[in-house]
Structures are given as C-alpha cells and as structure tokens.
Amino acid sequence: MKKIFLLLITSLLFFTSCETKKDQKQAVDTSEISNSENSVDAMPRTLPKEFSDYWFAGTAEISSYTLSQSRYGEIREGTAVTVFVTEDFNPKLQVKADSQAEENISMLKLNLTKKFNTGIYPYSIMTSTFNPINDSRHALKIANSVQEWCGQTYMQLNNKANFEISAHSYFESEADQELSLEKVWLEDELWNIIRLNPSELPVGEFKVIPAFETIRLAHKEIKAYNAIADTKRAKRDNIYTLTYPELNKEIRITYRIDFPHTIESWEETHADGTITTAKLMKRIQSPYWNRNSEKYSELREELGL
C-alpha cells in the first residue's frame, strides 16, 4: 500500500512538472513574439474576396504623379511615384525574406519617392513603409532617406516592444539619434491602411508621429504630436484629412471609395502657407523587379517619368 502511495505521488509530481515546463516554454515563446513581432497588438483583418486577385497576382501597382513640392518657401515642379507591392517579411530581422519560411509575414510595402530641383541642386526623397496584411498591427518598419547636394539624412523605425528609431543627419543639431517611443499612429503607415482597409483610418483627436519626410525637411523633434483627422466623401472618392495644430500642417489624401482604394492625389499645407500637391498621371501593374533591361525603359515613358 505504501509503494502504491509513493507511486501515485511520484506520478503526480512528474505530470505537474511537465505542465510547468510547458507553461514556462509557452511564456518564453510569447515574450519573444511580443518583443520581435508585436503580436500582442494584432487584431485579425478581414479582407474582401478580390484582395488576393489584385495584390497576389505577381505584379506591383506603380503610380506616377505630377508633383508641385514646397521647399524653401517656393514651389518646385517634379514627379512622385508610389509603388505598392506585397512581399514576404522576416519578422525577427524585420527585412524582406530571402526564402519561404513558416514564420514569414505577408506584408504590403509602399515605396514613395519624390524628385525635384531647388535651383541648381536636386532633391531625392524615398520612404518605405511595411504593414502586415492579415492583422492590424502598426507598421513593422519605416525607412526614410533624403539626398541633396548639401548631404543626406536617414531615419528608420522598427516596431518592437516600443517604436525603436534610429536617425542620422549631416546637421550637427540632429546628428545621430537613438530613440524608443511609445506606440501611437504613424502618418507614413496611413497610406497602407487606405489600401488595406480604409475603415481602420483613425479619426477624431489622437497622437501621431508625423511623416519622416516632414520631420527631416522641417527639422522637427522626433516625437508624437497631437492631431485631428476626418474623412469626407466627394463623389466616388474619399478625402482623408490629417491636421497638426502644433505644427501648423495639414495633409489631405484623396482615394477611391471602391476597392482597391487607389490614391488619386494628395495635398499638403505647410507652416509657411505654401502647398505641396501631387496629381495622378499614370498607373500600371508590372513586375518591375524583372524589368531592368534597357528594352523596358519605354515603361518609364508610359509613366511620364
């Protein structure tokens, strides 16, 4: 009888021990995911049936725009391009995945570029924003670079436990910065949200980190600012307006109400009263990464570039 009792105790301890280890392992895994992928913020996203047909057809959506860009208190003529494309993303390294893996995340990426001249010297601006497709987390990564003849700047945000931001500039007052900010809305991610599900766009009053382009060109502190936003309908389009009272800045993005919610134009009012505008010229679908032969240069002509 005593042997049976000891056997029962030993068995109970064994199973209790296994369950404890399992729970501990699960806790560790959850912590790793929370820190690297921010899954704690994820809400499943319901996408329309036509989404896959449009975004997983093996091409990118490329749109060219006539650009009137405000810089140094004057309006400069140039071009802007948006490249929306889906790709697999390594959530741990937060880069495009080189190969298929179970842990990869399907992302919608936007590369937004601007090119214009200021007198004798040119400007080239590019912002890349990566948003998960299947859930409503904030952008997992944003990178922005500005090049002109005086020098160049670079900013990168990685979505981890907080927003981890690394910023580099040739200006002494900005120099090299490393910041950790609480998670709020990001202006740069709003473009992807329009394409994914515009009903998720924030409205009312909230905190938002301005577009990295704005922070760099206007030499503003890297932080969240108070903002007000609303959406208004204009025929077959919606106009999303985001206003920063403290920065005296406002941006209005016009997009189609119907799927795939293409962006038709945008307008940005700056603190000095000047206005940047971008209006659609041409939109094509193309696997541009395979179109690097000289024979495909005609596609640039088609885009008006």
Secondary structure as the mmCIF struct_conf table of DSSP 4:
data_model
#
loop_
_struct_conf.conf_type_id
_struct_conf.id
_struct_conf.beg_label_comp_id
_struct_conf.beg_label_asym_id
_struct_conf.beg_label_seq_id
_struct_conf.end_label_comp_id
_struct_conf.end_label_asym_id
_struct_conf.end_label_seq_id
HELX_RH_AL_P HELX_RH_AL_P1 LYS A 2 GLU A 37
HELX_RH_3T_P HELX_RH_3T_P1 SER A 39 ASP A 41
STRN STRN1 PRO A 44 PRO A 44
TURN_TY1_P TURN_TY1_P1 LYS A 49 LYS A 49
HELX_RH_AL_P HELX_RH_AL_P2 GLU A 50 TRP A 55
TURN_TY1_P TURN_TY1_P2 PHE A 56 PHE A 56
BEND BEND1 ALA A 57 GLY A 58
STRN STRN2 ALA A 60 ARG A 71
TURN_TY1_P TURN_TY1_P3 TYR A 72 GLY A 73
STRN STRN3 GLU A 74 ASN A 90
TURN_TY1_P TURN_TY1_P4 PRO A 91 GLN A 94
STRN STRN4 VAL A 95 LYS A 96
BEND BEND2 ASP A 98 SER A 99
TURN_TY1_P TURN_TY1_P5 GLU A 102 GLU A 103
STRN STRN5 ILE A 105 THR A 118
TURN_TY1_P TURN_TY1_P6 GLY A 119 ILE A 120
STRN STRN6 TYR A 121 PRO A 132
BEND BEND3 ILE A 133 ASN A 134
STRN STRN7 ASP A 135 ASP A 135
HELX_LH_PP_P HELX_LH_PP_P1 ARG A 137 ALA A 139
BEND BEND4 LEU A 140 LEU A 140
STRN STRN8 LYS A 141 GLU A 148
TURN_TY1_P TURN_TY1_P7 TRP A 149 CYS A 150
STRN STRN9 GLY A 151 ASN A 159
BEND BEND5 LYS A 160 ASN A 162
STRN STRN10 PHE A 163 HIS A 168
BEND BEND6 TYR A 170 PHE A 171
TURN_TY1_P TURN_TY1_P8 GLU A 172 GLU A 174
STRN STRN11 ASP A 176 LEU A 181
STRN STRN12 TRP A 185 LEU A 186
HELX_RH_3T_P HELX_RH_3T_P2 GLU A 187 GLU A 189
HELX_RH_AL_P HELX_RH_AL_P3 LEU A 190 LEU A 196
HELX_RH_3T_P HELX_RH_3T_P3 PRO A 198 GLU A 200
BEND BEND7 LEU A 201 LEU A 201
STRN STRN13 GLY A 204 ILE A 209
HELX_LH_PP_P HELX_LH_PP_P2 PRO A 210 ALA A 211
HELX_RH_AL_P HELX_RH_AL_P4 PHE A 212 LEU A 217
TURN_TY1_P TURN_TY1_P9 ALA A 218 HIS A 219
BEND BEND8 ILE A 222 LYS A 223
STRN STRN14 TYR A 225 ALA A 234
TURN_TY1_P TURN_TY1_P10 LYS A 235 ARG A 236
STRN STRN15 ASP A 237 TYR A 244
TURN_TY1_P TURN_TY1_P11 PRO A 245 ASN A 248
STRN STRN16 LYS A 249 ARG A 256
BEND BEND9 ILE A 257 ASP A 258
TURN_TY1_P TURN_TY1_P12 PHE A 259 PRO A 260
STRN STRN17 ILE A 263 THR A 269
TURN_TY1_P TURN_TY1_P13 ALA A 271 ASP A 272
BEND BEND10 GLY A 273 GLY A 273
STRN STRN18 ILE A 275 SER A 286
HELX_RH_3T_P HELX_RH_3T_P4 TYR A 288 ASN A 290
BEND BEND11 SER A 293 SER A 293
HELX_RH_3T_P HELX_RH_3T_P5 GLU A 294 SER A 297
HELX_RH_AL_P HELX_RH_AL_P5 GLU A 298 LEU A 303
TURN_TY1_P TURN_TY1_P14 GLY A 304 GLY A 304
#
